[in-house]
Amino acid sequence: MPPESLRAAVALGLVLCAGVGCKQKPADTQARPAAQQVEKSAELPKPLVQTVLTSEERQTLTPDRIVRGLREGNERFVSGTLTVRDHSAQVRASVGSQFPKAAFLSCLDSRIPIEDVFDRGIGDVFVARVAGNFENTDILGSLEFATKVAGAKVILVLGHGDCGAIKAALDGVELGNITPMLSNIQPAVAHFAEYAGEKSSNNTEFLKMVTEQNVRMTMSDIRSRSPIIQELADAGEVRIIGGVYYMDSGRVHFIE
């Protein structure tokens, strides 16, 4: 074919391809995106549809085993290896019933995602929250329901580092209903009456001391103020423990 005819044929072909949306790519270029997509998909973890705990399964668990599981779960949280869960599937699976293993009394603080901190799923734990994680009549009633009625076998009182409620109690903050609320924390402050250092939120050592003491006193008060829970604890059916969550590491310091 003469050069002029060849050039005309090529030009005509390009025009026709443009008109019908024709695209030409080398074979290896066409195959590469698909292969990359398969490889990328293989790298993504598939959500696990874990079976929501049944009554029979919980019955086989002892309080000690549940506590051990909470410790192990916190280690996974700290290391960034949380269990992948399909929460939507778990929610649907738990519509008809719930059989939580444990009940938490936590601070109101928004930076403490209880289920994540202990690597728990939907239906695994009850969570009660109040600023300063102290007990009152309503909290005690909730914990009695969680244990005596619903069958949870562990109560965990969880404080946390740099707690605003503890700081406010140390500094004598007075504001509306916050004032009587903070009176629930004052016994932990008064416990260190002989402490020689500065007794304010500026003293990180004192803040930590009062935070831990508040958890310990709450654990003790739950026992003394709830004969129902005390009876369950004495029978070995419920274990009461505490902990302080540190946000800078994600680690929980457990208190027995």
Secondary structure as UniProt FT lines:
FT   HELIX           3..20
FT   HELIX           27..43
FT   HELIX           55..59
FT   HELIX           63..79
FT   HELIX           87..93
FT   STRAND          102..106
FT   TURN            110..111
FT   HELIX           114..117
FT   TURN            118..119
FT   TURN            122..123
FT   STRAND          125..129
FT   TURN            131..132
FT   HELIX           137..144
FT   HELIX           145..149
FT   STRAND          154..160
FT   TURN            161..162
FT   HELIX           164..171
FT   TURN            176..177
FT   HELIX           178..182
FT   TURN            183..185
FT   HELIX           186..190
FT   TURN            191..194
FT   TURN            201..202
FT   HELIX           204..225
FT   HELIX           227..234
FT   TURN            235..236
FT   STRAND          239..246
FT   TURN            247..250
FT   STRAND          251..255
//
